Amino acid sequence: MSFGYAPLAPLVQDHKDGFMLTKTFQQNAVQNLKMFILTSPGERVMIPDFGLGIRRELFENDTQDLREDIRIRILEGVAEYLPYIQIFNINIASVDDEQALHTISLQIDFGTTVRSRSKPQRLNIEL
């Protein structure tokens, strides 16, 4: 019998579980946070407000107001949809490289409130 919390994204077939699964609560929390960041509102069936929609910000002017808006939307969305995740720090930066124009780099330090011995983790996403 297979054990896991959820299918690991992207889906990969596994001879033991059928599809690879997240095996730890921390691994599942990282995946859920990443899915929240990368999902646009309206993409998730039955939960139309779920998601940050970070891709729509790629061609906006890089301002402090935009970064603060993204930070607030992350905090509010995680509080509503992923209440077991506690965010410690969010670092939003643009990549200063001519080959990487219109790139956003997110670094989120977080922990989970479900497991008392959960170690702080870091999620890095570069779009």
C-alpha positions as protocol buffer text, in pm:
chain_id: "A"
residue {
  index: 1
  type: MET
  ca { x: 0 y: 0 z: 0 }
}
residue {
  index: 2
  type: SER
  ca { x: 136 y: 341 z: -93 }
}
residue {
  index: 3
  type: PHE
  ca { x: 170 y: 629 z: 151 }
}
residue {
  index: 4
  type: GLY
  ca { x: 186 y: 996 z: 70 }
}
residue {
  index: 5
  type: TYR
  ca { x: 9 y: 1325 z: 117 }
}
residue {
  index: 6
  type: ALA
  ca { x: -52 y: 1426 z: -244 }
}
residue {
  index: 7
  type: PRO
  ca { x: 75 y: 1361 z: -597 }
}
residue {
  index: 8
  type: LEU
  ca { x: 412 y: 1522 z: -653 }
}
residue {
  index: 9
  type: ALA
  ca { x: 403 y: 1792 z: -919 }
}
residue {
  index: 10
  type: PRO
  ca { x: 487 y: 1759 z: -1200 }
}
residue {
  index: 11
  type: LEU
  ca { x: 327 y: 1416 z: -1227 }
}
residue {
  index: 12
  type: VAL
  ca { x: 577 y: 1135 z: -1271 }
}
residue {
  index: 13
  type: GLN
  ca { x: 479 y: 769 z: -1287 }
}
residue {
  index: 14
  type: ASP
  ca { x: 618 y: 550 z: -1011 }
}
residue {
  index: 15
  type: HIS
  ca { x: 616 y: 170 z: -1006 }
}
residue {
  index: 16
  type: LYS
  ca { x: 536 y: 168 z: -632 }
}
residue {
  index: 17
  type: ASP
  ca { x: 273 y: 440 z: -585 }
}
residue {
  index: 18
  type: GLY
  ca { x: 136 y: 476 z: -940 }
}
residue {
  index: 19
  type: PHE
  ca { x: 246 y: 841 z: -933 }
}
residue {
  index: 20
  type: MET
  ca { x: 519 y: 982 z: -712 }
}
residue {
  index: 21
  type: LEU
  ca { x: 376 y: 1126 z: -390 }
}
residue {
  index: 22
  type: THR
  ca { x: 490 y: 1387 z: -141 }
}
residue {
  index: 23
  type: LYS
  ca { x: 616 y: 1178 z: 150 }
}
residue {
  index: 24
  type: THR
  ca { x: 649 y: 1440 z: 425 }
}
residue {
  index: 25
  type: PHE
  ca { x: 424 y: 1716 z: 549 }
}
residue {
  index: 26
  type: GLN
  ca { x: 702 y: 1970 z: 485 }
}
residue {
  index: 27
  type: GLN
  ca { x: 741 y: 1855 z: 125 }
}
residue {
  index: 28
  type: ASN
  ca { x: 365 y: 1889 z: 80 }
}
residue {
  index: 29
  type: ALA
  ca { x: 367 y: 2240 z: 233 }
}
residue {
  index: 30
  type: VAL
  ca { x: 643 y: 2352 z: -9 }
}
residue {
  index: 31
  type: GLN
  ca { x: 444 y: 2216 z: -303 }
}
residue {
  index: 32
  type: ASN
  ca { x: 120 y: 2380 z: -188 }
}
residue {
  index: 33
  type: LEU
  ca { x: 289 y: 2719 z: -142 }
}
residue {
  index: 34
  type: LYS
  ca { x: 451 y: 2692 z: -484 }
}
residue {
  index: 35
  type: MET
  ca { x: 115 y: 2604 z: -641 }
}
residue {
  index: 36
  type: PHE
  ca { x: -46 y: 2906 z: -473 }
}
residue {
  index: 37
  type: ILE
  ca { x: 224 y: 3139 z: -609 }
}
residue {
  index: 38
  type: LEU
  ca { x: 211 y: 3000 z: -965 }
}
residue {
  index: 39
  type: THR
  ca { x: -170 y: 2965 z: -997 }
}
residue {
  index: 40
  type: SER
  ca { x: -369 y: 3254 z: -1140 }
}
residue {
  index: 41
  type: PRO
  ca { x: -707 y: 3335 z: -988 }
}
residue {
  index: 42
  type: GLY
  ca { x: -974 y: 3154 z: -1189 }
}
residue {
  index: 43
  type: GLU
  ca { x: -754 y: 2857 z: -1282 }
}
residue {
  index: 44
  type: ARG
  ca { x: -851 y: 2635 z: -990 }
}
residue {
  index: 45
  type: VAL
  ca { x: -1186 y: 2462 z: -1025 }
}
residue {
  index: 46
  type: MET
  ca { x: -1432 y: 2533 z: -740 }
}
residue {
  index: 47
  type: ILE
  ca { x: -1197 y: 2789 z: -578 }
}
residue {
  index: 48
  type: PRO
  ca { x: -1192 y: 3079 z: -827 }
}
residue {
  index: 49
  type: ASP
  ca { x: -1005 y: 3322 z: -597 }
}
residue {
  index: 50
  type: PHE
  ca { x: -719 y: 3080 z: -523 }
}
residue {
  index: 51
  type: GLY
  ca { x: -378 y: 3184 z: -649 }
}
residue {
  index: 52
  type: LEU
  ca { x: -146 y: 3481 z: -662 }
}
residue {
  index: 53
  type: GLY
  ca { x: -127 y: 3525 z: -1039 }
}
residue {
  index: 54
  type: ILE
  ca { x: 239 y: 3627 z: -1030 }
}
residue {
  index: 55
  type: ARG
  ca { x: 283 y: 3585 z: -1406 }
}
residue {
  index: 56
  type: ARG
  ca { x: 64 y: 3886 z: -1478 }
}
residue {
  index: 57
  type: GLU
  ca { x: 319 y: 4103 z: -1295 }
}
residue {
  index: 58
  type: LEU
  ca { x: 608 y: 4012 z: -1526 }
}
residue {
  index: 59
  type: PHE
  ca { x: 554 y: 4303 z: -1763 }
}
residue {
  index: 60
  type: GLU
  ca { x: 461 y: 4564 z: -1504 }
}
residue {
  index: 61
  type: ASN
  ca { x: 701 y: 4844 z: -1410 }
}
residue {
  index: 62
  type: ASP
  ca { x: 930 y: 4729 z: -1132 }
}
residue {
  index: 63
  type: THR
  ca { x: 839 y: 4962 z: -846 }
}
residue {
  index: 64
  type: GLN
  ca { x: 841 y: 4937 z: -468 }
}
residue {
  index: 65
  type: ASP
  ca { x: 460 y: 4966 z: -474 }
}
residue {
  index: 66
  type: LEU
  ca { x: 434 y: 4660 z: -701 }
}
residue {
  index: 67
  type: ARG
  ca { x: 664 y: 4459 z: -474 }
}
residue {
  index: 68
  type: GLU
  ca { x: 464 y: 4560 z: -167 }
}
residue {
  index: 69
  type: ASP
  ca { x: 138 y: 4467 z: -341 }
}
residue {
  index: 70
  type: ILE
  ca { x: 280 y: 4120 z: -425 }
}
residue {
  index: 71
  type: ARG
  ca { x: 401 y: 4075 z: -67 }
}
residue {
  index: 72
  type: ILE
  ca { x: 61 y: 4170 z: 78 }
}
residue {
  index: 73
  type: ARG
  ca { x: -123 y: 3938 z: -166 }
}
residue {
  index: 74
  type: ILE
  ca { x: 107 y: 3650 z: -68 }
}
residue {
  index: 75
  type: LEU
  ca { x: 46 y: 3709 z: 303 }
}
residue {
  index: 76
  type: GLU
  ca { x: -331 y: 3743 z: 263 }
}
residue {
  index: 77
  type: GLY
  ca { x: -363 y: 3442 z: 31 }
}
residue {
  index: 78
  type: VAL
  ca { x: -154 y: 3215 z: 250 }
}
residue {
  index: 79
  type: ALA
  ca { x: -355 y: 3321 z: 556 }
}
residue {
  index: 80
  type: GLU
  ca { x: -679 y: 3232 z: 377 }
}
residue {
  index: 81
  type: TYR
  ca { x: -587 y: 2918 z: 179 }
}
residue {
  index: 82
  type: LEU
  ca { x: -280 y: 2777 z: 356 }
}
residue {
  index: 83
  type: PRO
  ca { x: -333 y: 2872 z: 723 }
}
residue {
  index: 84
  type: TYR
  ca { x: -88 y: 2605 z: 843 }
}
residue {
  index: 85
  type: ILE
  ca { x: 199 y: 2797 z: 678 }
}
residue {
  index: 86
  type: GLN
  ca { x: 366 y: 3076 z: 872 }
}
residue {
  index: 87
  type: ILE
  ca { x: 568 y: 3317 z: 659 }
}
residue {
  index: 88
  type: PHE
  ca { x: 875 y: 3473 z: 821 }
}
residue {
  index: 89
  type: ASN
  ca { x: 1020 y: 3673 z: 533 }
}
residue {
  index: 90
  type: ILE
  ca { x: 946 y: 3753 z: 168 }
}
residue {
  index: 91
  type: ASN
  ca { x: 1217 y: 3889 z: -60 }
}
residue {
  index: 92
  type: ILE
  ca { x: 1107 y: 4008 z: -404 }
}
residue {
  index: 93
  type: ALA
  ca { x: 1372 y: 4114 z: -651 }
}
residue {
  index: 94
  type: SER
  ca { x: 1417 y: 4172 z: -1020 }
}
residue {
  index: 95
  type: VAL
  ca { x: 1703 y: 4003 z: -1196 }
}
residue {
  index: 96
  type: ASP
  ca { x: 1943 y: 4266 z: -1331 }
}
residue {
  index: 97
  type: ASP
  ca { x: 2049 y: 4081 z: -1642 }
}
residue {
  index: 98
  type: GLU
  ca { x: 1967 y: 4185 z: -1997 }
}
residue {
  index: 99
  type: GLN
  ca { x: 1900 y: 3822 z: -2092 }
}
residue {
  index: 100
  type: ALA
  ca { x: 1658 y: 3789 z: -1802 }
}
residue {
  index: 101
  type: LEU
  ca { x: 1439 y: 4093 z: -1867 }
}
residue {
  index: 102
  type: HIS
  ca { x: 1094 y: 4070 z: -1715 }
}
residue {
  index: 103
  type: THR
  ca { x: 1207 y: 3826 z: -1447 }
}
residue {
  index: 104
  type: ILE
  ca { x: 1083 y: 3821 z: -1088 }
}
residue {
  index: 105
  type: SER
  ca { x: 1269 y: 3638 z: -816 }
}
residue {
  index: 106
  type: LEU
  ca { x: 1077 y: 3537 z: -502 }
}
residue {
  index: 107
  type: GLN
  ca { x: 1240 y: 3405 z: -188 }
}
residue {
  index: 108
  type: ILE
  ca { x: 998 y: 3303 z: 85 }
}
residue {
  index: 109
  type: ASP
  ca { x: 1112 y: 3185 z: 427 }
}
residue {
  index: 110
  type: PHE
  ca { x: 838 y: 2995 z: 606 }
}
residue {
  index: 111
  type: GLY
  ca { x: 751 y: 2725 z: 853 }
}
residue {
  index: 112
  type: THR
  ca { x: 445 y: 2517 z: 930 }
}
residue {
  index: 113
  type: THR
  ca { x: 231 y: 2545 z: 1240 }
}
residue {
  index: 114
  type: VAL
  ca { x: 107 y: 2185 z: 1224 }
}
residue {
  index: 115
  type: ARG
  ca { x: 431 y: 2015 z: 1324 }
}
residue {
  index: 116
  type: SER
  ca { x: 590 y: 2172 z: 1630 }
}
residue {
  index: 117
  type: ARG
  ca { x: 937 y: 2050 z: 1526 }
}
residue {
  index: 118
  type: SER
  ca { x: 908 y: 2181 z: 1173 }
}
residue {
  index: 119
  type: LYS
  ca { x: 1229 y: 2344 z: 1054 }
}
residue {
  index: 120
  type: PRO
  ca { x: 1209 y: 2679 z: 873 }
}
residue {
  index: 121
  type: GLN
  ca { x: 1221 y: 2632 z: 497 }
}
residue {
  index: 122
  type: ARG
  ca { x: 1292 y: 2850 z: 196 }
}
residue {
  index: 123
  type: LEU
  ca { x: 1105 y: 2851 z: -134 }
}
residue {
  index: 124
  type: ASN
  ca { x: 1282 y: 3013 z: -430 }
}
residue {
  index: 125
  type: ILE
  ca { x: 1086 y: 3086 z: -747 }
}
residue {
  index: 126
  type: GLU
  ca { x: 1226 y: 3268 z: -1046 }
}
residue {
  index: 127
  type: LEU
  ca { x: 989 y: 3365 z: -1327 }
}
